Amino acid sequence: NGGGNGGVSNRNSNTRNNNNNNNNNNNDRGEGCSSPLIKWTTSQVRSMGYNAYKTLHDNKIIQMAYVYKHYIDRNQEEEYFVNDVQTAELRKRHRDTIAFWSDADIDNSIVTDEILLLSMHGRDLEEDDKLVPTILRMFDFHDMNEVLEFASKVQGLIEDLPGGYDNPLLTMNAIATRSTYNYGTYGGHDDPTRRTKDSIIIGDGVLTFLIESGLESSGPDFVHAHEFGHHLQFQIVDNLISNRRPHEASFKDDDRKKELMADAIGGYFLAHDMGGDMVAADIGIFERTAFSTGDCSTSQEDHHGTPAQRECAAVWGASMAARAEEGGEFVLDAE
């Protein structure tokens, strides 16, 4: 995905999770673990029907809104997120986050002001001039008539879903993406003219999950802060490798560690009085958000951390912000 890292995703709503298995009897789940995110996405799958979801999955339709936004869309202007309130909040938070980490970058080794904040919409797939190039990026077709036929099939499948193009599973992801310039794009394309953007992409489905879960006050802020944390990780790893200290960048190969680190970074920023400056009630909401986005698939390589672990990481980050404020410090210790 062009070097992306996601903190919220529907990746666990696959066949393994939807064959009437209970959270406590799957072999790969932590004992007593229960994930609000997986419960919610599973309810969405049941609403559309398992066969419909399997068709979306098998035809990669649930990836299409992301592929369009990251690889096809060239917009670099401010975008819209679900409603006016969330749009204004996320735009402001993005500017504040850039300013905070820029000030904290005492040796000017990390660039943050080129990261775009983008939104992902299922309705983009309704328009042929958006869907067709997305399909061409994702699949190898040799006949344009076949492309148009497949695009029509995709649109028909989506229109039959509950909510149609607004169904949240079409955009159930938030992800930090790096530019694919000079090292390939989706499906291995290596055309340097197909440069994509360093960005944070937040799907409408993620925001719908947070709103329906009662986490809308600071939940989206935490998702954004978490994804921004991944951008810091990207550049920290690059710097360590360029300075011949690759052993210190070993966390890049451990998905759970990366996600918990991003949770801590997000919690630190949002709680810091020079950052999000959140009050206790809002801190409690983003801690619940961290818990809600955990998963229980502890034996999977892409396991992001259990709900309890993710909440703990966010709480730890917030506590480090409080400690820094008491000591008059600003930068989160890399250790």
N, C-alpha and C positions, 0 to 999 in steps of 0.2 A: 504493500500500500504506500509505496514512496517514502518509507521510513516513518510511518505513523505509529502512534501509541494511543490507545483508547482507554478511558476509564469507565465508561458506561457503554454497554453493548448488549445486543440480543444474541450474542454468539452462543449462549447456553440454551437457547430455545430451539434445539434441534431434536432429532428423533430420540436421542438419549433421554431428553427431558419430557417427552410428550407421549409416552406409551403408558400413561396412567401410573407412572412410578411415583412413589412418595418420597419426600425429601429425606426421610430417615431410613429408607431401605435401598437406596442406590449405593453400590459398592464404593464409588469414588467420592462420596460426600463425607465431610467431617461429622463426627458423632454429634447429634443434637443441633446441627447447623440448619438454619432456615433463612433463605434469601428473599426479602421483599421484592427485589427486582425480578427474580426468576418467577416468583408467584404471579406477579403482575403480567409479565410477558406470556406466561403459560395461559393465563386467563384470556389474553388477546388471541392466542392461537386457538383456544377452544371456541372462542366467539366466531372466528372465521371458518373453523373446521380444520382438522389435522391434514386432510388431503389437500386442501387449498394452500395451507402453509407449506407443505412438502413441495407442491408445484412451484411456489414462489422461491423456495430454497434451491430446488434442483435446477431451475432456470436462471439462478443468480439475480432474480428480480429485487430481492431485498438488499442487494449491493448497488443497484443502479443509481439511486439518488446520490449516494456518496461518490461513485465514480464520476457522475456528471459534475458534481460540485468541485471535486478536486482536480480532475483532469480536463474537463471540457469548458466549464464556465470561466470566462476571463474577467468577470466583474471584480473590481477591487475597491468599490465604494462601500459605504456602510449599508448593512443589510437588516432585514426585518426578522424578528423572533417572536412568533406566536401572537403576541399582542403588544400594544403600545408601551405598557408598563415594563414588560420584560425587555423590550427592545431598548428603551432608554437606559435601563439598569445595566444591561450587559455591555452596551456601548461605553457607558461611563466607567464601568468596572475594568474594561479592557484598557482604556487610557490610563486609569489609576495604576493598574498592574504593571504596565510598561514603565511608568514613571518610578514606581517603587523599586523594581529590580534594576533599573538603570542607575538609580542612586546608590543601590547596594553594591553595584559592580565596581569596586574600588580600583581594580587594575584594568578596567575597560576591556576585559577579555570575553565578554558575552554581549551579543547584539540582540536586542529585543524589539526595537522599534520598527522592524520590517515584518513582523508577524501580523497577518490579517485575521480578523474575526469574521467568520462566514457562517451562514445558516443553510441547513439542508431541508428541502421541501419535497414531499412526495408529488406535489402538483407539478413539479418540473417535468415529470414523466408523462404528463398529459399532452405536451407539445412535441410534435414530430421533430422540429428543428433542434430540440434538446435530446430527445430519446434516441433518434437515429445515430448521431455521432457517438453517443454513449455505447450503443450496441456495437458499433464498428470498433470501438476501443476495446471492448470486452471479448468479442468473438471474432473468429475468422470466417467471414462470409465471402463467397466469390461472385454472388449474384445479388444486385441491389433489390431485385424483386423479392428475394428471400429475406433480405433485411426488413423491407417494408412489411412483409407478411408477418414476420416475427414481432415487429413493433406493434402491429395491430393486435396480435395475440396477447402481448404483454399488457397493453392498455385494456383489453377486454377482461383479462384476469383481475387487474386492479379495480376496475369499475364494479366488479361483482363482490368486492370485499366490503365488510362493514366500514362505512366512512369513505369508501372509494380511495381516491388519491390522498386523503387525509388520514388513512389508517396508520397508526403510530409505528407499526412494525416495519414500514418502509423506510423509516428514518430513525430507528432506535439505536442511535450511536452518537457518541461525542469523541472526537479524535484530534490529536495533534499531528499535523502532517508537515513533512519537510519537502522542500523543492526537490523534484526529481531531475533537475538539470544535470546533465553529464553522466547520470548513472541509471537511466532507464525509467520507464513508466509502466503503467498497468499492462500485464501480459508480456513484458520484456521489450517493449518498444524503446529504442534508444535514439530517436530523432531529437537532437538538441533544440529544435524549434518548438518542441512540445513542452516547453518549460512550464512547470506548475509552481504553486505558491507555498511558502512557509505560512501555515495557517492553523487556526483552531476552528474546527467545524463542529457545530452543535445542531443536532437534528431536532425537528419538531417533536418527534416521538419521545425523546428524552425529556423535553420540557413538559410534554403532556403527562408523562409518568410522574414527574416531580409535582406538578400542579394537582393531579388526582390523588397523590399521596400526602397532600398537605404540607409540602416542602418548598412552596413557591417563593417564600420570602427571602431565603438565602441559599436554597438548594442549587439554583442555576449559577449563583456566584461561586459556589464550591466546585461545581463541575468545570467552570471556566478556569478557576485558579489551579485546579488539578491538571488540566491540559496544558496550561502555561508552565506548570512544573515540568512537564515532559520536554518542553522546548529548552528549559534550563539544562535538563539532563543531556539532551542532544549535544549542546555546546560544551558542557563540562566534559563529556566523553571525548569529543573532538579535541579539546585542549589537552586532556591527559595523554591521548595517543600522540598528538603532535609534539608533546614535551617528553616523549619516550617513557611514559609512566602507565602503560596499558594495564598493568596488574591492578591499578587503583580504579580502573573502569570496569571491573568484572561484573558489576551489578547490571550492566547492559544486557547480559545474557540470561538474567533471572527476571521473568515477567512479574512474579509476585513482589520481589524486592523493588522493582521499578515503580510499580503501582503504589505500594505503601510509601515509598519515598515521595512520590508526587502528592499523595494525600497529606503527608506531613508539610510539604512545601505550601500546599494550598491552605492548610489550617494556619500555618505561620503567617502568611500574608493577610488573611482575612481577620485574624485576631490582633495583629500588630497595629498600634495606634498611628503609625505612619503609613499603614497599608489600608486594609478594609475597615479598621477601627470599629469592628462589630461589638455590639453589646451582648450581654450573656444570653439573652433569648435567641438572638440570631446565631450565635455560636452553637447553641444547642441544636438549632435546625440543621446547620451544616454538618454537625457531628452525626445527626440522624441520617443525613443524606449519604455520608460516607458508609454508614452501616447498611443502608438500603441498597447500595450499589455493589456490595460484596457478593461473592458467589461461593458455592459449597463444593465445587469440583476440585478437591484438593489434590487429586492424583493427576490432573491434566497439566500439560506443559504450559498452557496459557492461563492457568489459574491466577486470578488477580488478588487473591486474599479473601479470607472469610469476612462476613459482615462485622464480626467482633474485631478482627485484626485491622480492618480498614477504619473503623471508628477509632480504635486505639491510636492509629497513626495520626489521624486528624487531631485528636485530643492532645497527643504529644507535641505536634507542631504548634498548636495554640498555646500550650504551656511554655514552649520555648520563646514564643513572642512575649508572653507576660514576663518571663525571666529577663529577656533582653531589655524590655522597657524599664524594669526595676534597676538594672545595672547600667542603663544609659547606652546600651549596645544596639547595633542595627542589623548586622549580618548574621544569618543562621549558620552556625558552625557546620562545615561540610561533613564532619564525622557524625 
